[in-house]
């Protein structure tokens, strides 16, 4: 089992920044790639970004490329999502999730991920 807890969400004006954190506990964290997903009201949960177990590989949805940066610190069992130039359409609940490293990379399908956090709300006002 891997337990994931997100934090760092909040209310921010358009153009602002937030940094989300995903803290992990349980099984060896470095054995997992980590993804961030988001879900807006009435919409499907969608892929945002992912990072390999070693941090050397990253993947981003086109909608956030150039604005968001994913990083990880295996010593701290943490993954971060730095979000800059936020837009109202970024408003959603953001989730981090873990997928075993032996599965295909990159993985943008939520069905590939075994463990999920409870989510953190991000609201961007116009």
N, C-alpha and C positions, 0 to 999 in steps of 0.2 A: 504494500500500500504506500502511496505517496499522498501526503496531505498538502494542499496548496491554499494559501491565504493571500488575497489581493488587498492592496491599500493604495492610497494616494489619489483617489478620485475626488471630485468636487465640482464646484461651479466656477467657470472662467469665461471671460469675454472672448469673442472672436479675435483671433490673432495672438491669443495668449498661449501659455505653455503649462503642461502638467507632467509629472513624472509618476508613473505607476510602478508599484513594486509587487513582486510575487515571491512570497516566502515559502520554502518547501521544507517538509520534514518527512521522516519515514525511510523508505528504501533509498539506496544510493542515488542521490540526485543527479550525479554526473552520468548516469546510465540512460538519461532521458533527454530527448529534445523537448523544448518548451515552446508552446505557441500562445499567442494572444488572439482572442476572438472578441467580437462585440455583437450585441443584439439590441436593436432599437425597437420601440414598441410596435407591434404588428408586423415585424420583419423577421426573416430567418437569421439565425446566428451566422455571422460571416467571419472569415479569416482576416486577420490584420497583419500579423508578423509571426515569424518563428526563428529559432536559433538552435544550432546543433549542440550536442552535449559539450563539445570543447569550445564552443563560441566562434569557431572559425568560419562557420557557414550561417548566413542569414537569408531570409526570404521575406518579401513585403508584398502586400496587396498594392495594386497600382494606385488606388485611391489615397494611400498614405505614403507612398514612396517619396523620399526627399523631405518629408516633414517629420516622420517618426523614426526613432532609432531603438532597436532592441539590443540588449546586452545582458551578460550574466556574470556572476561571481560564484563559482562552485565552492570556494572556500567559505562563503557566507550562505550557501544554499539559497541564492536569490537570483531572480531575473527582473530586469527593469525595462520599462517602455517609456522612453522620453518622447513626449508629444509636443511639437512646436507648430506654430501657425495654425492653431486649431480653428475649425470651422463649425458652424451650427450642425452640419450634417455628420459631424463626429460624435454627436450626442448619442449615448448608448450605455448599457451596462457592459463593462469590459471584464472578460474572464481570462485567466491563464489556465493552461492545460498541459499535461505531460504525455508524451508518446515515447515508447521504448526506442532506443537509438537504432536497433536492428531493423526497424521498419524503413520503408522507402523514404528517401529525403528528396525534395521537400514534401511535407505533407500539409495540404491546405484543407483537407476534409476533416470536419469535426468528428466524423465517425472513426477516425484513426486514433483518436486520443483517448487514453484510458482513465485519466484522472483530471478532475476539474475543481477549481476553486468556487467560491460562492458568488463572486463578482463584486465589482465596485462601480458606482454610478459616476459617469462623466457627463456633465451638462455644459454646453457651450452656448452662450447667449449672443444674439446678434446686435 
